[in-house]
Amino acid sequence: MVYKLIIKSVGHIILGVIFCLVGVGVTFGAGWILREFGRTDFAEQYLPFEGGSRFFYKLIGIAIIFVGFLIIGNIHITILNWIGKTLFGGLTR
C-alpha cells in the first residue's frame, strides 16, 4: 500500500517537472515560436505591448509552469474540483 502511494507521489513530481520544463522552454523560446508559428491577431490587438504575440507566448509558458507546480504539489485535483463545482454545482443527484 505504501509502495503505491510512493509511486503515485513520484509520478506527480515527474509529471510536474516535465510541465515546468516545457513551460520554461516555451517562455525562453518565445522568439523561435513566434518565427515558426507567426503572430497571433488576438494578442496583437488586446495586449498593449510592442510585440504582443511574443508576450502572449511567454504568458502561456508561465501558465504551463504554474500548472506544473500545481501538479507537483498535488493541488491540481482540488482546483479542478472547485472549478467543476462552481460551473456545474446545480447538477448534483
FIKE-587101 format. One record per atom (N, C-alpha, C): atom name; residue in one letter; x, y, z; chain. Coordinates in Angstrom, 1 decimal. Example, Ala and Ser with C-alpha at 12.3 -4.5 7.8 and 13.67 -1.06 7.14 Angstrom:
BEGIN
atome|residu|xx|yy|zz|chaine
N|A|13.2|-5.7|7.8|A
CA|A|12.3|-4.5|7.8|A
C|A|13.2|-3.3|7.8|A
N|S|12.8|-2.2|7.1|A
CA|S|13.7|-1.1|7.1|A
C|S|12.9|0.0|7.9|A
END
This chain:
BEGIN
atome|residu|xx|yy|zz|chaine
N|M|0.8|-1.2|0.0|A
CA|M|0.0|0.0|0.0|A
C|M|0.9|1.3|0.0|A
N|V|1.9|1.3|0.8|A
CA|V|2.8|2.4|0.9|A
C|V|3.5|2.6|-0.4|A
N|Y|3.9|1.4|-1.0|A
CA|Y|4.6|1.4|-2.3|A
C|Y|3.8|2.1|-3.4|A
N|K|2.5|1.9|-3.4|A
CA|K|1.6|2.6|-4.4|A
C|K|1.6|4.1|-4.2|A
N|L|1.5|4.5|-2.9|A
CA|L|1.5|5.9|-2.6|A
C|L|2.8|6.6|-3.0|A
N|I|3.9|5.9|-2.8|A
CA|I|5.2|6.5|-3.1|A
C|I|5.3|6.6|-4.7|A
N|I|4.9|5.6|-5.4|A
CA|I|4.9|5.6|-6.9|A
C|I|4.0|6.8|-7.4|A
N|K|2.8|6.9|-6.8|A
CA|K|1.9|8.0|-7.2|A
C|K|2.5|9.3|-6.9|A
N|S|3.2|9.5|-5.8|A
CA|S|3.8|10.8|-5.4|A
C|S|4.9|11.1|-6.4|A
N|V|5.7|10.1|-6.7|A
CA|V|6.9|10.3|-7.6|A
C|V|6.3|10.6|-9.0|A
N|G|5.2|10.0|-9.4|A
CA|G|4.6|10.3|-10.7|A
C|G|4.2|11.7|-10.8|A
N|H|3.6|12.2|-9.7|A
CA|H|3.2|13.6|-9.7|A
C|H|4.4|14.6|-9.8|A
N|I|5.4|14.2|-9.1|A
CA|I|6.6|15.1|-9.2|A
C|I|7.2|15.0|-10.6|A
N|I|7.3|13.9|-11.2|A
CA|I|7.9|13.8|-12.5|A
C|I|7.1|14.5|-13.6|A
N|L|5.8|14.3|-13.5|A
CA|L|4.9|15.0|-14.5|A
C|L|4.9|16.5|-14.3|A
N|G|5.0|17.0|-13.0|A
CA|G|5.1|18.4|-12.7|A
C|G|6.4|19.0|-13.2|A
N|V|7.5|18.3|-13.1|A
CA|V|8.8|18.7|-13.5|A
C|V|8.8|18.8|-15.1|A
N|I|8.1|17.8|-15.7|A
CA|I|8.0|17.9|-17.2|A
C|I|7.2|19.1|-17.6|A
N|F|6.1|19.4|-17.0|A
CA|F|5.3|20.6|-17.3|A
C|F|6.2|21.8|-17.1|A
N|C|6.9|21.9|-16.0|A
CA|C|7.8|23.1|-15.7|A
C|C|8.9|23.2|-16.8|A
N|L|9.5|22.1|-17.2|A
CA|L|10.5|22.2|-18.2|A
C|L|9.9|22.7|-19.6|A
N|V|8.7|22.2|-19.9|A
CA|V|8.1|22.6|-21.1|A
C|V|7.7|24.1|-21.1|A
N|G|7.2|24.5|-19.9|A
CA|G|6.9|25.9|-19.7|A
C|G|8.1|26.8|-19.8|A
N|V|9.2|26.4|-19.2|A
CA|V|10.5|27.2|-19.4|A
C|V|10.9|27.2|-20.8|A
N|G|10.8|26.1|-21.5|A
CA|G|11.1|26.1|-23.0|A
C|G|10.3|27.1|-23.8|A
N|V|9.0|27.1|-23.5|A
CA|V|8.1|28.0|-24.2|A
C|V|8.4|29.4|-23.8|A
N|T|8.7|29.7|-22.6|A
CA|T|9.0|31.1|-22.1|A
C|T|10.3|31.6|-22.8|A
N|F|11.3|30.8|-22.7|A
CA|F|12.6|31.3|-23.3|A
C|F|12.6|31.1|-24.8|A
N|G|11.8|30.3|-25.4|A
CA|G|11.8|30.1|-26.8|A
C|G|10.7|30.8|-27.5|A
N|A|10.2|31.9|-26.9|A
CA|A|9.1|32.7|-27.4|A
C|A|9.4|33.3|-28.8|A
N|G|10.7|33.7|-29.0|A
CA|G|11.1|34.2|-30.3|A
C|G|11.0|33.2|-31.3|A
N|W|11.5|32.0|-31.0|A
CA|W|11.5|30.9|-32.0|A
C|W|10.1|30.5|-32.4|A
N|I|9.2|30.4|-31.3|A
CA|I|7.8|30.1|-31.5|A
C|I|7.2|31.1|-32.4|A
N|L|7.5|32.4|-32.2|A
CA|L|6.9|33.5|-33.0|A
C|L|7.4|33.3|-34.4|A
N|R|8.6|33.0|-34.7|A
CA|R|9.1|32.8|-36.1|A
C|R|8.5|31.6|-36.7|A
N|E|8.3|30.5|-36.0|A
CA|E|7.7|29.3|-36.6|A
C|E|6.2|29.4|-36.8|A
N|F|5.5|29.9|-35.9|A
CA|F|4.0|29.9|-35.9|A
C|F|3.4|31.3|-36.3|A
N|G|4.2|32.3|-36.2|A
CA|G|3.7|33.6|-36.6|A
C|G|3.0|34.4|-35.5|A
N|R|2.5|35.5|-35.9|A
CA|R|1.8|36.4|-34.9|A
C|R|0.4|35.9|-34.6|A
N|T|-0.1|36.3|-33.4|A
CA|T|-1.5|36.0|-33.0|A
C|T|-2.3|37.3|-33.1|A
N|D|-3.3|37.3|-33.9|A
CA|D|-4.1|38.5|-34.0|A
C|D|-4.7|39.0|-32.7|A
N|F|-5.2|38.0|-31.9|A
CA|F|-5.8|38.3|-30.6|A
C|F|-4.8|39.0|-29.7|A
N|A|-3.5|38.5|-29.7|A
CA|A|-2.5|39.1|-28.8|A
C|A|-2.1|40.5|-29.3|A
N|E|-2.0|40.6|-30.6|A
CA|E|-1.6|41.9|-31.1|A
C|E|-2.6|43.0|-30.9|A
N|Q|-3.9|42.6|-30.9|A
CA|Q|-4.9|43.5|-30.7|A
C|Q|-5.2|43.9|-29.2|A
N|Y|-5.1|42.9|-28.3|A
CA|Y|-5.5|43.2|-26.9|A
C|Y|-4.4|43.3|-26.0|A
N|L|-3.2|43.0|-26.3|A
CA|L|-2.1|43.2|-25.4|A
C|L|-1.4|44.5|-25.8|A
N|P|-1.3|45.4|-24.8|A
CA|P|-0.9|46.8|-25.2|A
C|P|0.7|47.0|-25.3|A
N|F|1.4|45.9|-25.6|A
CA|F|2.8|46.0|-25.6|A
C|F|3.3|45.8|-27.0|A
N|E|4.5|46.4|-27.3|A
CA|E|5.2|46.1|-28.6|A
C|E|5.5|44.7|-28.6|A
N|G|5.1|44.0|-29.7|A
CA|G|5.4|42.6|-29.8|A
C|G|4.4|41.8|-28.9|A
N|G|3.1|42.0|-29.0|A
CA|G|2.1|41.4|-28.2|A
C|G|2.1|39.9|-28.3|A
N|S|2.5|39.3|-29.5|A
CA|S|2.5|37.9|-29.7|A
C|S|3.6|37.2|-28.9|A
N|R|4.7|37.8|-28.9|A
CA|R|5.9|37.3|-28.1|A
C|R|5.5|37.3|-26.6|A
N|F|4.9|38.4|-26.1|A
CA|F|4.5|38.4|-24.7|A
C|F|3.4|37.4|-24.4|A
N|F|2.5|37.2|-25.4|A
CA|F|1.4|36.1|-25.2|A
C|F|2.0|34.8|-25.1|A
N|Y|3.0|34.4|-25.9|A
CA|Y|3.7|33.1|-25.8|A
C|Y|4.4|33.0|-24.5|A
N|K|5.0|34.1|-24.0|A
CA|K|5.7|34.0|-22.7|A
C|K|4.6|33.8|-21.6|A
N|L|3.5|34.4|-21.7|A
CA|L|2.4|34.2|-20.7|A
C|L|1.9|32.7|-20.7|A
N|I|1.8|32.2|-21.9|A
CA|I|1.4|30.7|-22.0|A
C|I|2.5|29.9|-21.3|A
N|G|3.8|30.2|-21.5|A
CA|G|4.8|29.4|-20.8|A
C|G|4.8|29.5|-19.3|A
N|I|4.5|30.7|-18.8|A
CA|I|4.4|30.9|-17.4|A
C|I|3.2|30.2|-16.8|A
N|A|2.1|30.2|-17.6|A
CA|A|0.9|29.4|-17.2|A
C|A|1.2|27.9|-17.1|A
N|I|2.0|27.4|-18.0|A
CA|I|2.3|26.0|-18.0|A
C|I|3.2|25.7|-16.8|A
N|I|4.1|26.6|-16.5|A
CA|I|5.0|26.4|-15.3|A
C|I|4.1|26.4|-14.0|A
N|F|3.1|27.3|-14.0|A
CA|F|2.2|27.3|-12.8|A
C|F|1.4|26.0|-12.7|A
N|V|1.0|25.5|-13.8|A
CA|V|0.3|24.2|-13.8|A
C|V|1.2|23.1|-13.3|A
N|G|2.5|23.1|-13.7|A
CA|G|3.5|22.2|-13.3|A
C|G|3.6|22.2|-11.8|A
N|F|3.7|23.4|-11.2|A
CA|F|3.8|23.5|-9.7|A
C|F|2.6|23.0|-9.0|A
N|L|1.4|23.2|-9.6|A
CA|L|0.2|22.6|-9.0|A
C|L|0.2|21.1|-9.1|A
N|I|0.7|20.5|-10.1|A
CA|I|0.8|19.1|-10.2|A
C|I|1.8|18.5|-9.2|A
N|I|2.9|19.2|-9.1|A
CA|I|4.0|18.8|-8.1|A
C|I|3.4|18.8|-6.7|A
N|G|2.6|19.8|-6.3|A
CA|G|2.0|19.9|-5.0|A
C|G|0.7|19.1|-4.9|A
N|N|0.3|18.4|-5.9|A
CA|N|-0.9|17.6|-6.0|A
C|N|-2.1|18.5|-5.6|A
N|I|-2.1|19.8|-6.0|A
CA|I|-3.2|20.7|-5.8|A
C|I|-4.1|20.8|-7.0|A
N|H|-3.7|20.3|-8.1|A
CA|H|-4.5|20.4|-9.4|A
C|H|-5.9|19.7|-9.2|A
N|I|-6.0|18.6|-8.5|A
CA|I|-7.3|17.9|-8.4|A
C|I|-8.2|18.8|-7.6|A
N|T|-7.7|19.4|-6.5|A
CA|T|-8.6|20.3|-5.7|A
C|T|-9.1|21.5|-6.5|A
N|I|-8.2|22.1|-7.3|A
CA|I|-8.6|23.2|-8.1|A
C|I|-9.6|22.8|-9.2|A
N|L|-9.4|21.7|-9.9|A
CA|L|-10.3|21.2|-10.9|A
C|L|-11.7|20.9|-10.2|A
N|N|-11.7|20.3|-9.0|A
CA|N|-13.0|20.0|-8.3|A
C|N|-13.7|21.3|-8.0|A
N|W|-12.9|22.3|-7.6|A
CA|W|-13.6|23.6|-7.3|A
C|W|-14.2|24.3|-8.5|A
N|I|-13.4|24.2|-9.6|A
CA|I|-14.0|24.8|-10.9|A
C|I|-15.2|24.0|-11.3|A
N|G|-15.2|22.7|-11.2|A
CA|G|-16.3|21.9|-11.6|A
C|G|-17.5|22.1|-10.7|A
N|K|-17.3|22.3|-9.4|A
CA|K|-18.5|22.6|-8.5|A
C|K|-19.0|24.0|-8.8|A
N|T|-18.1|24.9|-9.1|A
CA|T|-18.6|26.3|-9.4|A
C|T|-19.4|26.3|-10.7|A
N|L|-18.9|25.7|-11.7|A
CA|L|-19.6|25.7|-13.0|A
C|L|-20.8|24.8|-13.1|A
N|F|-20.7|23.6|-12.4|A
CA|F|-21.8|22.6|-12.6|A
C|F|-22.3|22.2|-11.2|A
N|G|-22.4|23.1|-10.3|A
CA|G|-22.9|22.8|-8.9|A
C|G|-24.3|22.4|-8.9|A
N|G|-25.1|22.9|-9.8|A
CA|G|-26.5|22.6|-9.8|A
C|G|-26.9|21.2|-10.4|A
N|L|-25.8|20.4|-10.8|A
CA|L|-26.1|19.1|-11.4|A
C|L|-25.9|18.0|-10.5|A
N|T|-26.1|18.2|-9.2|A
CA|T|-25.9|17.1|-8.2|A
C|T|-27.1|16.2|-8.3|A
N|R|-26.9|15.0|-7.9|A
CA|R|-28.0|14.0|-7.9|A
C|R|-28.9|14.1|-6.7|A
END
